[in-house]
Amino acid sequence: MRIDLTLLAPYIGFLAEGALLTAEVCVLALVGATLLGALVAIARTSGSRILRAIASVYIDLFRNIPFIVQLFFFYYGLPEIGIYIDAFTTGVIALSVAGGAYASDAIRAGILAIDTGIIEAAEVSGLKRNTVFTRIVLPIALRTSIRPLGSVLINMILTSSILTAITLNELTGTARIVASETFRPFEVYVVLLVVYAALTYLVSIGINLLHRRLNRDLASEVS
Amino acid sequence: MRYTQFTPYDIVLLAQGLGVTIALFLGTSLIGLLIGTLWGVVRFYRVPVLTEVMTFIAELLKNSPVLVQLFLVFFGFPAFFRINVTPTEAAVITLSANTAAFVYVIAVAAIQSIGREQIEAARVFGLTRWQVLRHVIATQATAFAIGPLIALLVNQLQVTSLISVIGVVDLTKIGNILNLRTLQPFIVWTVVGALYYLAAKLLAFFGTRLENRLRAHTAWRGL
């Protein structure tokens, strides 16, 4: 009945490897989710009714189906249609697709918050629609939606623990191995709980700093 | 004889899994709501040490993966406290505590949303702290909190799918079993996903109705 954390010392390197894998998955998935989210946000704010409908169906579906079910769908389903990829890639894809549904909302809010005067000014200056979008609308939208995108990232870090279910040994997976080797699951999982909480806390601090740095010229409007 | 085809009995299995998922969801949501609200009330009474401890625990539960919490309860508790924990018990404990942490945050926000002057006015009229809580705060706070609570519950319904990892035979586990037997991942996971989706939509539908009813008196009726 005593908590003895020293027995975890030999495994720190091993756990760090797992943490690194978690970080890799999350960063790749964040890039994927942002790209996908931006595309879906464009579709949702576009004039075409069909595009809007497709985008909202996508968001609705991936938000209301548990992540683990989506993950199994990809993990067992993709080989069925002849795509053989490893657990890592599957995890990144599943996290990107699920995260994209949340990221699109953040980016869409950013797009809708843009002053129409800015877009009109760009159009009057003779910029093409594509240029207006990629050079003016998206940079502003991404910049103002740093915070909501950050909470998508934090959610992603927590969700990535589910990837153990498809045999990917990220932070939770390695901890599981350590727990079964040391026979001290309580200590291992308590430490893991605190590590995840600390990790998400640090990330949220980082996001706040980034948000302030990127939006320093409009500090009074988006504080 | 090999059972690689779908049989009519699979429908019974799926229904069983859905039943377990919904029963656990309802049970843990109720317990979570009760505990979370109690925490909120403790904070309202400004109990010295207890408030800080609870805020810390709530933050820890909110910022760590549910899967790790599940492992802690299911693998850690038996090893550390020398008790027996069945998968269902572990699921109930974890999901209830997790829901409670989120409810606590919503409850605190809801209580704080009520203007100080209302509470001061009620106190001046000679109402006790309990009467203020019961007649002034509880009624308005419920109307305020119902929206976030519905969103939380829809989310928690999806979180229940994680308990399949520790061996509770819920809808996801049934999906896993059917998937391994029939080797038809697309059909199996589509059906499982659709069931979760329908459950979530049903929950959201009733939630919105309840919300409209609770907010009826503050709704804008027009001139």
Contacts between the chains, C-beta under 8 A, distances in Angstrom:
chain1	res1	chain2	res2	distance
A	1	B	80	6.9
A	1	B	81	7.6
A	1	B	82	7.9
A	61	B	193	7.9
A	61	B	197	6.8
A	64	B	154	7.2
A	64	B	158	7.5
A	64	B	196	7.0
A	64	B	197	4.9
A	64	B	200	4.1
A	64	B	201	6.7
A	65	B	158	7.3
A	65	B	193	4.4
A	65	B	196	5.3
A	65	B	197	5.5
A	65	B	200	7.9
A	66	B	158	4.0
A	66	B	159	7.6
A	66	B	160	7.8
A	66	B	161	3.6
A	66	B	162	7.8
A	66	B	172	6.9
A	66	B	196	5.7
A	67	B	158	7.2
A	67	B	161	7.8
A	68	B	161	4.9
A	68	B	162	6.3
A	68	B	164	7.1
A	68	B	165	7.7
A	68	B	172	5.9
A	69	B	161	6.2
A	69	B	172	6.1
A	69	B	175	6.8
A	69	B	189	5.9
A	69	B	192	5.5
A	69	B	193	5.0
A	69	B	196	6.3
A	70	B	193	7.3
A	72	B	172	7.7
A	72	B	175	6.9
A	72	B	176	7.1
A	72	B	179	7.0
A	72	B	185	7.2
A	72	B	189	5.5
A	73	B	185	6.8
A	73	B	186	7.6
A	73	B	189	4.0
A	73	B	190	7.5
A	73	B	193	6.8
A	76	B	179	5.8
A	76	B	185	3.5
A	76	B	189	7.1
A	77	B	185	4.4
A	77	B	186	5.3
A	77	B	189	6.6
A	80	B	185	5.8
A	80	B	186	6.4
A	154	B	63	7.9
A	158	B	63	7.6
A	158	B	64	7.0
A	158	B	65	4.6
A	158	B	66	7.8
A	159	B	65	7.4
A	161	B	65	3.7
A	161	B	67	4.7
A	161	B	68	6.0
A	162	B	65	7.5
A	162	B	67	5.9
A	162	B	162	6.8
A	164	B	67	7.1
A	164	B	165	7.8
A	165	B	165	5.7
A	172	B	65	6.7
A	172	B	67	6.2
A	172	B	68	6.0
A	172	B	71	7.6
A	175	B	68	7.7
A	175	B	71	8.0
A	176	B	71	7.0
A	179	B	71	7.6
A	179	B	75	6.3
A	183	B	79	7.1
A	184	B	79	6.9
A	185	B	71	7.1
A	185	B	72	7.6
A	185	B	75	3.8
A	185	B	76	4.5
A	185	B	79	5.1
A	185	B	80	7.9
A	186	B	72	7.1
A	186	B	75	7.9
A	186	B	76	3.6
A	186	B	77	7.0
A	186	B	79	5.4
A	186	B	80	3.6
A	187	B	76	7.9
A	188	B	76	7.6
A	189	B	68	5.9
A	189	B	71	5.1
A	189	B	72	3.8
A	189	B	75	6.9
A	189	B	76	4.8
A	190	B	72	6.5
A	190	B	76	7.0
A	192	B	64	7.8
A	192	B	68	5.2
A	192	B	71	8.0
A	192	B	72	7.9
A	193	B	60	6.5
A	193	B	64	4.6
A	193	B	68	5.5
A	193	B	69	6.9
A	193	B	72	6.3
A	194	B	60	7.4
A	194	B	64	7.9
A	196	B	63	6.8
A	196	B	64	4.3
A	196	B	65	6.0
A	196	B	68	6.3
A	197	B	59	7.1
A	197	B	60	5.3
A	197	B	63	4.2
A	197	B	64	5.1
A	200	B	63	4.7
A	200	B	64	7.9
A	201	B	63	6.7
